[in-house]
């Protein structure tokens, strides 16, 4: 793996965690289990076409 790929992954992880923290503060009024369920459902729906392609 090249150094610039690792740097890109590191910066992506930082952005991902920062957005997660911001969303957590903004959605503090939503029950945690509902938020987790909606996140899992969204990820499943987005991954479904990739699963069907195999």
Buried (B, 14 or more C-beta within 10 A) or exposed (E): EEEEEEEEEEEEEEEEEEEEEEEEEEEEEEEEEEBEEEEEEEEEEEEEEEEEEE
